[in-house]
Amino acid sequence: MPPVVSAGVPGLAVATGLLQNLRMIDSLFRQFATLAFVALTFLAAPTPALAQPANAAAIEKQFRSWLNEDIWPVASAKGVSRKTFDAVLKGVEINWKLPDLVPPGSKPQTPKKQLQAEFRAPSAYFAEKNIAPVAAGGRSRLAANKALLASLEKRTGVPGRFLLAIWGRESGFGAADIPHNAFEVLATKAFMSTRKDMFTGELVAALEMAQHAGVPLSRMRSSWAGALGQPQFLPTSYIKYAADGDGDGKADIWQSDADTLASMANYLQQSGWVAGRDWGFEVAVPQGVSCSLEGPDRGKTVAQWSAMGIGRIKGKPFPASETGKEAFLLMPAGRFGPAFIVTPNFYVLKEYNESDLYALFIGNAADRIAFGGAAFAGRWSDIGVMLRSDIAALQRSLEANGFDVGGADGLPGFKTRRSIGEWQQQNGAAPDCFPSPELLRKIR
């Protein structure tokens, strides 16, 4: 922004202009700092779970050999030249600070502590200091992007409020500092993480971006998980979904707001967004309705849920257009938090980030952006903190009793929650569908 210079006495004009600029810059800095803080709850790395081993140098040497012997042939088959391969990976080393690393010769272990914010205390996740800046930032951008958002909704069926909410949550509307070398992150995780196959595919896709998409290496900065740009796309998502929103023939998710919004809309559409349906509704669930009915594989029509006594909070009716359509019960904290009837679009939002709380955050922020809504009426109880390793032990005990918990990974997803409720019912306890130390002692 150029300095403000007014007519009159030159010295006074310049001083006045500088003061105005400083005030404006301070205001913008405060806004962007808040937004960047929100975004960095996703971009910043969790506390690392691995200390650099004594044989780190030998592992680094093995890493370089692996790049040449395992990754180069796959990249070459995708049309990546040796020149590009060498230029991209020159100087790339293992980043020992990343989470979920499994050095060669080691066995993967469930982390003792819970690193993912969305699986810790929900009340902190939905703190106003996190969600309010996303909602406010989205509202402030509605008018400037009105024509583009209307065009994208017509083309994809995705309302603009969801795109703005995701944009704000992922990168603070582009204000967040994205700290890592993407190739370092992806190569490290492809070499020795708990999801090596997935990250190998992402590393090769990033090399394809450098070769075929003309993406400058300077833009290949990522989160601790390898996500890129304003929408925080993994490289395979960029290749599949990045779209041109401003008509210049490029898909620039780093510097173009229009391309960012178009790419997110394309992602949601291609992931199955149902035009004309909302994401979901906060509801009150009677005690006589079991929380174990939760899950995307246990759908009923909205009318059927209503007939069971489930209604929207404050007595507001469900939209008439939703009555005969399938929807799903969601109780992310069991009986210790708000409950929802959600549509298939909720699970499309989860395709963006595999977390119930993330999708709820986006839904609530989107409602605030478009309709001036507020926080959920239901309150997140203080559910305490269970170690991830203890939740994994609970899951293994449930599996031993014949329950499908979706894998003993220490993450209490809907299969774990409803299995807890079913076990409680079978054992004469009122189901609350959420892990606790007391429950672990009982099941063991």
Secondary structure, 3 states (H helix, E strand, C coil): CCCCCCCCCHHHHHHHHHHHHHHHHHHHHHHHHHHHHHHHHHHCCCCCCCCCCCCHHHHHHHHHHHHHHHHHHHHHHCCCCHHHHHHHHCCCCCCCCCCCECCCCCCCCCCCCCCCHHHCCHHHHCCHHHHHHHHHHHHHHHCCCHHHHHHHHHHHCCCHHHHHHHHHHHHCCCCCCCCEEHHHHHHHHHHHECCHHHHHHHHHHHHHHHHHCCCCHHHCEECCCCCECCCCECHHHHHHHCCCCCCCCCCCCCCCHHHHHHHHHHHHHHCCCCCCCCCEEEEECCCCCCHHHCCCCCCEEHHHHHHCCCEEHHHCCCCHHHCCCEEEEECCCHHHCCEEEECHHHHHHHHHCCCHHHHHHHHHHHHHHHHCCCCCCCCCCCCCCCCHHHHHHHHHHHHHCCCCCCCCCCCCCHHHHHHHHHHHHHCCCCCCCCCCHHHHHHHC
